[in-house]
Amino acid sequence: MRKPRDFDSEMKALNERAKLLKERKLHQLGELVIATGADGLAVDALAGALLAAVNTKDTATLEAWRNRGEVFFQSASRSAARRNRGDARGARTSDGGTQPASGGASAT
């Protein structure tokens, strides 16, 4: 005989999975803001920029932004690959300094 399905526990598991996915998305968006340097903007300026991006209908502008994002992610993945590989030369930081080959942060 077939075992009856427990819809309540299945629904609870699906809700928990959805909650974890939302939390992960939120965390990744925060990491993206930091990685792009947008965390230096005032919160209202960042919100305004995002609202302008959402409301933009100009396909040329959206395509230009998409291309810039693609380049950003490609360069970020290459930098991460160098750090993970243990590149002895180190990677340049935006302030002109070098980053340790291990990718560790220096104490300030």
C-alpha positions in Angstrom: 0.0 0.0 0.0 1.2 3.5 -0.8 2.3 5.8 2.0 0.1 9.0 2.2 1.9 12.3 1.6 2.4 14.7 4.4 1.5 17.9 2.7 2.0 20.0 5.9 5.6 18.9 6.2 6.3 19.3 2.5 4.8 22.9 2.6 6.9 23.6 5.7 10.1 22.4 3.9 9.3 24.5 0.8 8.7 27.6 2.9 12.0 27.1 4.7 13.8 26.6 1.4 12.2 29.9 0.1 13.2 31.7 3.2 16.8 30.5 2.8 16.9 31.5 -0.9 15.6 35.0 0.0 18.2 35.4 2.7 21.0 34.3 0.3 19.8 36.7 -2.3 19.8 39.6 0.2 23.3 38.7 1.3 24.5 38.5 -2.2 23.0 41.9 -3.0 24.8 43.4 0.0 28.1 41.8 -1.2 27.5 43.3 -4.7 27.0 46.8 -3.2 30.3 46.4 -1.3 32.2 44.9 -4.2 31.2 47.7 -6.6 32.1 50.4 -4.1 28.5 51.6 -3.9 28.6 51.3 -0.1 30.4 54.6 -0.1 27.3 56.3 -1.5 24.7 57.8 0.8 21.8 55.4 1.1 19.3 57.8 -0.5 21.7 58.3 -3.5 22.1 54.6 -3.9 18.3 54.1 -3.7 17.8 56.9 -6.3 20.3 55.3 -8.7 18.7 51.9 -8.4 15.2 53.4 -8.9 16.5 55.2 -12.0 17.9 52.0 -13.3 14.7 50.1 -12.7 12.7 52.8 -14.5 15.0 53.2 -17.5 13.4 52.1 -20.7 16.3 53.1 -23.0 17.6 49.8 -24.4 21.0 51.3 -25.4 21.6 52.5 -21.8 20.5 49.2 -20.4 22.8 47.3 -22.8 25.7 49.6 -21.9 25.1 48.9 -18.2 24.8 45.2 -18.8 28.1 45.2 -20.7 29.8 47.1 -17.8 28.4 44.6 -15.4 29.6 41.7 -17.4 33.1 43.2 -17.6 33.0 43.7 -13.8 32.1 40.1 -13.1 34.7 38.8 -15.5 37.4 40.9 -13.9 36.2 40.0 -10.4 36.3 36.2 -11.3 39.8 36.6 -12.7 41.0 38.4 -9.6 39.4 35.7 -7.4 41.1 33.0 -9.5 44.5 34.7 -9.0 44.0 34.9 -5.3 42.9 31.3 -5.0 45.8 30.2 -7.1 48.2 32.0 -4.8 49.6 34.4 -7.4 52.9 35.6 -5.9 52.7 39.0 -7.7 49.5 40.1 -5.8 46.6 42.0 -7.2 46.4 45.8 -7.5 43.8 47.4 -5.3 41.9 50.5 -6.3 44.1 52.8 -4.1 47.2 51.7 -6.0 48.5 49.3 -3.3 49.0 45.6 -3.7 47.0 43.0 -2.1 48.7 40.0 -0.3 48.9 36.9 -2.5 46.9 35.0 0.1 44.0 37.5 -0.3 44.0 38.3 3.4 43.2 41.7 4.8 45.7 43.7 6.7 44.9 44.8 10.2 44.2 48.5 10.6 
